[in-house]
Each structure stands twice: as structure tokens, then as C-alpha cells.
Amino acid sequence: MSWNEAFADHYEEWSTDMTADIAFYVELAGHADGPLVELAVGNGRVAIPVARATGQPVVGVDTSPRMLEQAMIRAAAAGVRLELREADMRDLRLDRLAALIYCPFRALLHLNTWADRRRVFERVAASLRPGGRFAWNAFAFDHHIAARLDGTRKLGPVPHTIRYALGDNRVDLVRDNGAVSSLWWATKNEWLGLLDVAGLELEALHGGFAGEPFTEDSREYVFVARRPRGA
Ligand SMILES: C[S@@+](CC[C@H](N)C(=O)[O-])C[C@H]1O[C@@H](n2cnc3c(N)ncnc32)[C@H](O)[C@@H]1O
């Protein structure tokens, strides 16, 4: 498992700078006519505003008991309903087909093999209504950024070092206490290949959360796909 529970400590601080995605996922949820599901829901950072804006519960799947506990407490404080499930997104099984499944904050990059990602995409395709949407975002690897950041030590929110393993297309956050959280980046064609094998179709690829076009200079993939209506 590439997510280390130690990273549940101070999660609000780790994610302080990530706010631009919330309006994007809220807007998508507003267009969804049916169940809403967040993969790797974490502490509900996105699911809580989605549930508040839509007045619908969000099914939140995550493997981390500590993140789910934070989500439960935060949802209760916000007065919204999340249906939290401790489960692996690779084994996604829903009681009702979803109108929207989404996975923010690059969480699909915690899956380190093609086979794991393919499994998630296939489970998503099987869990969506015809016409239902799947949305996610992930960073586009940039060797200038990697060269700049590799070996950088940061003190907040807890002391850690960023390390790149280029041959494994992996970036690690290594806490001083030894805990490691890893992300495996993927290329645009790998993402498109996953849609292809899962039988999903691309609706949009944006270069940011304001819906800007994806260009070769974009550094974030913001994907919206859908299950074909006839499927
Ligand atoms: C960076 S957090 C993202 C949390 C939340 N979606 C957000 O946007 O703030 C990554 C989350 O992915 C979860 N995770 C990692 N691998 C997972 C898997 N295979 N299935 C379900 N959750 C997973 C971790 O437990 C963690 O809560």
C-alpha cells in the first residue's frame, strides 16, 4: 500500500493549498442525476462541500481507517451525510449504479501498477449508469520540476524530504520518522489507454480546474469520462 497511515496526521495541513479542485467537482456533482461516489475520500475535503451543495449523501470509499474517522467527524460538524466505506477502490462494488464517480487530489497515483489502475477503471465502468461520469485529476510529470524538487527538505506540516525515482516513475514523500507516501505518475496515453480498456469514453481533458484547455504546457490532467449511453 503506497499510502502510509502516518500521513493521516496533519492531513488538513498537507492539503491546505489544494482548494481549486473543490468548485470543479461540486459543479460536476450538480449535473449528476443520481448517486455520487468519491474514490479515496480521505477526510472528506471534497465530499463534504459536494454533499452540502447537492443536498445528497456522497458514498466515500477509502482504505484508511484514520482518514475515514476524520471524514466522519468533519461531516458531522458540517451537518452533511457521507456514506463512508472502508474498502479498496480496486474492489469497488456499489448497491446502486452511480451518476458520478470522482477521484480528486491525484489519489489514483497511489496505485502503482497498470493492472491495479485497470482494475479500478473496470470497476468504475461497471459501477456507473449508462451516461454516468468518471472524473479525476493527476499531475503531468515535468522533469524541470522533478530536478528542482528532488532531495528538497521541507519542515511543514511535519519534516519530510521529496525524492524522485525516475526509473519507477515515482515520487516519494519521506517523513523523518521513516514513513513514506508514494505517487506513481502516468502519461496522457496511459490514462487514455485505461479508458479504452474499460470501455469508457473521453468527454473532456482540461489543463486545470477552471476548464482551461489541456496543452503541452499543462501540468495537471483534469479528466472527465463517461460510460457510453448504449453500454
Ligand atoms: C491525498 S489523499 C486524498 C483524499 C481526498 N480525496 C482529498 O481530495 O483530499 C489520498 C487518499 O487515498 C487513499 N487511498 C490510497 N490507496 C487507496 C486504495 N487503493 N483504495 C482506496 N483508498 C485509497 C488514502 O487512504 C488517502 O485517504
The ligand as a Gaussian input file, in Angstrom:
#p B3LYP/6-31G(d) Opt

LIG

0 1
 C       -4.138000      12.524000      -0.910000
 S       -5.434000      11.651000      -0.041000
 C       -6.838000      12.256000      -0.949000
 C       -8.027000      12.411000      -0.049000
 C       -9.195000      13.170000      -0.624000
 N       -9.753000      12.563000      -1.828000
 C       -8.831000      14.604000      -0.944000
 O       -9.010000      15.006000      -2.098000
 O       -8.395000      15.333000      -0.039000
 C       -5.228000      10.011000      -0.630000
 C       -6.214000       9.005000      -0.052000
 O       -6.171000       7.835000      -0.870000
 C       -6.480000       6.744000      -0.045000
 N       -6.112000       5.515000      -0.773000
 C       -4.884000       5.150000      -1.222000
 N       -4.961000       3.981000      -1.883000
 C       -6.265000       3.599000      -1.860000
 C       -6.982000       2.487000      -2.396000
 N       -6.354000       1.519000      -3.084000
 N       -8.323000       2.418000      -2.204000
 C       -8.974000       3.397000      -1.504000
 N       -8.340000       4.460000      -0.963000
 C       -7.010000       4.570000      -1.152000
 C       -5.669000       7.026000       1.210000
 O       -6.094000       6.255000       2.302000
 C       -5.909000       8.528000       1.368000
 O       -7.004000       8.794000       2.206000

